[in-house]
Amino acid sequence: MRSQVMRMCVACREREEQETLIRVVSADNQLIVDREQKALGRGAYVHPAAECVDNALKRRMFVRALRVPSSVDASVIVGL
């Protein structure tokens, strides 16, 4: 039996199985949802709940976790 891969939500800091979280990556100075979780580079995980996404955006947790400039465009993930 294989163990499940665990990841932490950047907003609420709760640990969950990787499949239950949404992976967000940075490409061309904007945040992109990586639904297949196969994009290259650093990724940040967040619950699909609106409050977790909103908290992560307000507290700039994606900027910190992905190590990108604060001027990154987050319009793609606002509608999650």
C-alpha positions as CSV (number, residue, x, y, z in Angstrom):
1,M,0.0,0.0,0.0
2,R,1.4,3.4,-1.0
3,S,1.3,6.3,1.3
4,Q,-0.6,9.4,0.2
5,V,1.4,12.6,-0.6
6,M,0.5,15.3,1.9
7,R,0.6,19.1,1.1
8,M,-0.1,22.2,3.2
9,C,-2.6,24.9,2.2
10,V,-0.8,28.2,2.1
11,A,-3.8,30.0,3.6
12,C,-5.0,28.0,6.5
13,R,-1.9,25.9,7.0
14,E,-3.9,22.6,7.2
15,R,-2.3,19.5,5.8
16,E,-4.4,17.5,3.3
17,E,-3.8,14.9,0.6
18,Q,-2.4,16.4,-2.6
19,E,-5.4,15.4,-4.7
20,T,-7.8,17.5,-2.6
21,L,-5.8,20.8,-3.0
22,I,-5.4,23.1,-6.0
23,R,-1.9,23.7,-7.2
24,V,-1.0,27.3,-8.3
25,V,2.1,28.1,-10.2
26,S,3.6,31.3,-11.6
27,A,4.2,31.8,-15.3
28,D,4.8,35.0,-17.3
29,N,4.2,37.1,-14.2
30,Q,0.7,35.7,-13.5
31,L,-0.7,33.0,-11.3
32,I,-2.0,30.0,-13.1
33,V,-4.1,27.0,-11.7
34,D,-2.2,23.8,-12.5
35,R,-5.2,21.4,-12.6
36,E,-3.1,18.4,-13.7
37,Q,-0.3,19.2,-11.1
38,K,2.4,18.6,-13.7
39,A,3.7,22.1,-14.5
40,L,7.4,22.6,-13.9
41,G,8.7,24.8,-11.1
42,R,7.6,25.8,-7.7
43,G,3.9,25.4,-6.8
44,A,1.7,26.5,-3.9
45,Y,-1.3,24.5,-2.7
46,V,-4.6,25.9,-1.5
47,H,-8.0,24.5,-0.6
48,P,-10.7,25.0,-3.3
49,A,-12.8,26.9,-0.7
50,A,-13.3,30.6,-1.6
51,E,-12.2,31.7,1.9
52,C,-8.8,30.0,1.6
53,V,-8.2,31.5,-1.8
54,D,-9.3,35.0,-0.6
55,N,-7.1,34.7,2.5
56,A,-4.1,33.6,0.5
57,L,-4.5,36.6,-2.0
58,K,-5.1,39.2,0.8
59,R,-2.2,38.0,2.8
60,R,0.0,37.6,-0.3
61,M,0.8,34.0,0.5
62,F,1.2,33.0,-3.1
63,V,3.8,35.7,-3.6
64,R,5.8,34.3,-0.6
65,A,5.4,30.7,-1.4
66,L,6.2,31.0,-5.1
67,R,9.0,33.6,-4.5
68,V,7.7,35.9,-7.2
69,P,7.5,39.7,-7.4
70,S,4.5,41.3,-5.6
71,S,3.2,42.7,-8.9
72,V,2.1,39.2,-10.1
73,D,-1.4,39.1,-11.8
74,A,-3.8,37.0,-9.8
75,S,-6.9,37.5,-11.9
76,V,-6.9,33.9,-13.1
77,I,-7.4,32.4,-9.7
78,V,-9.8,34.9,-8.2
79,G,-12.8,33.0,-9.6
80,L,-12.0,29.7,-8.0
